[in-house]
Amino acid sequence: MISSQEWEDAELLWDFQQMHHEPRQCSVGIGLGSHDLGVADVAADLYKRGLVPLLVFSGATSRTTQERMPRGEAEHYRERAVELGVPAEVILVEPNARNTGENIRFSRQLLEREGVDVSSVLLVSKPYEERRAHATARKLWPDVEIVSASASMTLAEYVDSIGDRRLVLDMLVGAQQRLLVYPERGFMVSQRIPGPVAAAYERLCDAGFTSRVVPT
């Protein structure tokens, strides 16, 4: 059972994890691989709106996706985008990345090999990983502008789509923890964490929503 305080804390983290950028025209759209095909849906919509001329889907498989996406996350994203009307010739597939840092580095390398001039990126992720992805990209690709995008959903809507409240709260706590520990490991730029967000995170940790935290 999730208490009203825990839900309120989760909503604070949910809002903070999103960058609240307005999507705009960029050199390329990059969809970060995961279990969530909604990332491909958003990327396809951005292309069809004329905001990007090219899409890169990046991702291998993980324990979470190896059964659902046996051909690899990036390939399943590509198939989804083509189903939604994106021409196959404007999609590049990066099939090897297994974490957010590799998503960024390998996509950058692929675009360089393809001779694509990149000054800005529409970076598409799950809603609760916008800030983490943005901070990672700023660290690893500092000379381009990063514009974050994800499905426009409330926390309640996202929980309904996943079907597991506790898992989503665990993932939110895990995403928040990475903002705290990854900068010192050189994985992303540091973030200013507002006091109410820090307090909400601590309360959720104390309540045991920690299955997705990394060892420290």
C-alpha positions as CSV (number, residue, x, y, z in Angstrom):
1,M,0.0,0.0,0.0
2,I,1.4,3.4,-1.0
3,S,0.5,6.3,1.4
4,S,-0.7,9.7,0.3
5,Q,2.6,11.2,1.5
6,E,4.6,8.7,-0.6
7,W,2.5,9.4,-3.7
8,E,3.0,13.2,-3.1
9,D,6.7,12.6,-2.8
10,A,6.7,10.6,-6.0
11,E,4.9,13.3,-7.9
12,L,7.6,15.8,-6.7
13,L,10.3,13.5,-8.1
14,W,8.3,12.9,-11.3
15,D,8.0,16.7,-12.0
16,F,11.7,17.3,-11.2
17,Q,12.9,14.6,-13.4
18,Q,11.4,16.3,-16.4
19,M,13.2,19.2,-18.0
20,H,10.0,20.9,-19.3
21,H,11.6,21.9,-22.6
22,E,9.5,23.0,-25.5
23,P,10.4,20.7,-28.5
24,R,11.9,22.7,-31.3
25,Q,13.7,22.0,-34.6
26,C,17.0,20.2,-34.1
27,S,19.7,18.5,-36.2
28,V,18.7,15.0,-35.2
29,G,16.4,13.1,-32.8
30,I,17.9,10.3,-30.6
31,G,15.6,7.8,-28.9
32,L,17.1,6.1,-25.9
33,G,16.5,2.4,-25.7
34,S,14.4,0.9,-22.9
35,H,11.4,-1.3,-22.3
36,D,9.1,1.6,-23.3
37,L,8.0,1.7,-26.9
38,G,6.4,5.1,-26.1
39,V,9.9,6.5,-26.7
40,A,9.7,5.5,-30.4
41,D,6.2,6.9,-30.6
42,V,7.4,10.3,-29.4
43,A,10.4,10.2,-31.7
44,A,8.1,9.4,-34.7
45,D,5.8,12.2,-33.8
46,L,8.7,14.7,-33.6
47,Y,9.8,13.6,-37.1
48,K,6.3,13.8,-38.6
49,R,6.0,17.3,-37.1
50,G,9.1,18.4,-39.0
51,L,11.3,19.0,-36.0
52,V,14.0,16.6,-37.0
53,P,15.1,15.3,-40.4
54,L,16.8,12.1,-39.0
55,L,16.2,9.7,-36.1
56,V,18.7,7.5,-34.3
57,F,17.5,4.7,-32.1
58,S,20.1,3.4,-29.6
59,G,20.0,0.3,-27.4
60,A,20.9,-3.4,-27.2
61,T,18.9,-5.5,-24.7
62,S,18.8,-5.8,-21.0
63,R,17.3,-8.2,-18.5
64,T,14.1,-6.2,-18.7
65,T,13.9,-6.2,-22.5
66,Q,15.5,-9.4,-23.7
67,E,12.2,-11.3,-24.0
68,R,10.0,-8.4,-25.1
69,M,12.6,-7.0,-27.6
70,P,14.7,-10.0,-28.7
71,R,16.0,-8.2,-31.8
72,G,17.3,-5.3,-29.6
73,E,15.6,-2.2,-28.3
74,A,16.9,0.0,-31.1
75,E,15.6,-2.4,-33.8
76,H,12.2,-2.7,-32.2
77,Y,12.0,1.1,-31.9
78,R,12.9,1.4,-35.6
79,E,10.1,-1.1,-36.5
80,R,7.6,0.8,-34.4
81,A,8.6,4.2,-36.0
82,V,8.2,2.7,-39.5
83,E,4.8,1.3,-38.6
84,L,3.9,4.9,-37.5
85,G,4.8,6.2,-40.9
86,V,8.5,7.3,-40.6
87,P,10.5,6.4,-43.7
88,A,13.0,3.7,-43.0
89,E,15.7,5.6,-44.8
90,V,15.7,8.4,-42.2
91,I,16.3,6.1,-39.3
92,L,19.8,5.0,-38.1
93,V,20.1,2.1,-35.6
94,E,22.8,1.9,-32.9
95,P,22.4,-1.6,-31.5
96,N,25.1,-1.9,-28.9
97,A,24.5,0.6,-26.1
98,R,23.6,-0.9,-22.7
99,N,23.4,2.3,-20.6
100,T,22.6,6.0,-21.0
101,G,26.3,7.0,-21.4
102,E,26.8,4.4,-24.2
103,N,23.5,5.6,-25.8
104,I,25.0,9.1,-26.1
105,R,28.6,8.1,-27.0
106,F,27.7,5.4,-29.6
107,S,25.0,7.6,-31.2
108,R,27.5,10.4,-31.5
109,Q,30.1,8.1,-33.1
110,L,27.5,6.7,-35.5
111,L,26.5,10.2,-36.6
112,E,30.1,11.2,-37.1
113,R,30.7,8.1,-39.2
114,E,27.7,9.0,-41.3
115,G,28.9,12.5,-41.8
116,V,26.0,14.1,-40.1
117,D,26.6,17.7,-38.9
118,V,25.0,18.0,-35.4
119,S,24.5,21.2,-33.6
120,S,21.4,20.3,-31.6
121,V,19.7,17.0,-30.5
122,L,16.2,16.3,-29.5
123,L,16.9,13.6,-26.9
124,V,13.9,11.3,-26.4
125,S,13.6,9.3,-23.2
126,K,11.1,7.9,-20.7
127,P,9.4,10.8,-18.8
128,Y,11.2,10.1,-15.5
129,E,14.7,9.9,-17.2
130,E,14.7,13.2,-19.0
131,R,17.0,15.0,-16.4
132,R,19.4,12.1,-16.1
133,A,19.7,11.8,-19.9
134,H,20.1,15.5,-20.3
135,A,22.8,15.7,-17.7
136,T,24.6,12.7,-19.3
137,A,24.5,14.3,-22.7
138,R,25.8,17.6,-21.5
139,K,28.8,15.8,-20.0
140,L,29.6,13.6,-23.0
141,W,28.6,15.9,-25.8
142,P,29.1,19.4,-24.5
143,D,29.3,21.2,-27.8
144,V,25.7,20.5,-28.9
145,E,22.5,21.9,-27.6
146,I,20.3,19.2,-25.9
147,V,16.6,19.5,-26.0
148,S,14.7,16.9,-23.9
149,A,11.5,15.2,-24.9
150,S,9.3,12.5,-23.6
151,A,5.6,11.4,-23.6
152,S,3.4,14.0,-22.0
153,M,1.9,12.0,-19.1
154,T,1.1,12.4,-15.5
155,L,2.6,10.1,-13.0
156,A,-0.8,8.4,-12.6
157,E,-1.1,7.9,-16.3
158,Y,2.4,6.4,-16.4
159,V,1.7,4.0,-13.6
160,D,-1.5,2.9,-15.4
161,S,0.6,2.2,-18.5
162,I,3.1,0.1,-16.6
163,G,0.7,-1.5,-14.2
164,D,2.9,-1.6,-11.2
165,R,2.8,1.4,-8.8
166,R,5.7,0.2,-6.6
167,L,8.0,-0.5,-9.5
168,V,7.5,3.0,-10.9
169,L,8.2,4.6,-7.5
170,D,11.3,2.4,-7.2
171,M,12.4,3.6,-10.7
172,L,11.9,7.3,-9.7
173,V,14.0,6.8,-6.6
174,G,16.7,5.1,-8.7
175,A,16.7,8.0,-11.2
176,Q,17.0,10.5,-8.5
177,Q,19.8,8.7,-6.8
178,R,21.8,8.7,-10.0
179,L,21.6,12.4,-10.1
180,L,23.4,12.4,-6.8
181,V,26.1,9.8,-7.3
182,Y,26.9,9.8,-11.0
183,P,28.4,13.3,-11.3
184,E,31.2,12.3,-8.9
185,R,31.9,9.2,-11.0
186,G,32.2,11.4,-14.1
187,F,29.0,10.1,-15.8
188,M,27.1,13.4,-15.9
189,V,27.1,17.0,-15.0
190,S,26.1,17.9,-11.4
191,Q,22.6,19.2,-10.6
192,R,21.2,21.5,-8.1
193,I,18.6,19.5,-6.1
194,P,15.8,21.7,-4.6
195,G,15.3,21.1,-0.8
196,P,11.7,19.7,-1.2
197,V,12.9,17.3,-3.8
198,A,15.8,16.1,-1.7
199,A,13.5,15.6,1.3
200,A,11.0,13.7,-0.8
201,Y,13.8,11.4,-2.1
202,E,15.0,10.7,1.4
203,R,11.5,9.9,2.7
204,L,10.9,7.4,-0.2
205,C,14.3,5.8,0.5
206,D,13.4,5.4,4.1
207,A,10.1,3.9,3.1
208,G,12.0,1.2,1.2
209,F,11.5,2.2,-2.5
210,T,15.1,1.3,-3.3
211,S,15.1,-1.8,-5.6
212,R,16.6,0.4,-8.4
213,V,19.3,2.2,-6.6
214,V,23.0,1.5,-7.5
215,P,25.6,0.5,-4.9
216,T,27.5,3.3,-3.4
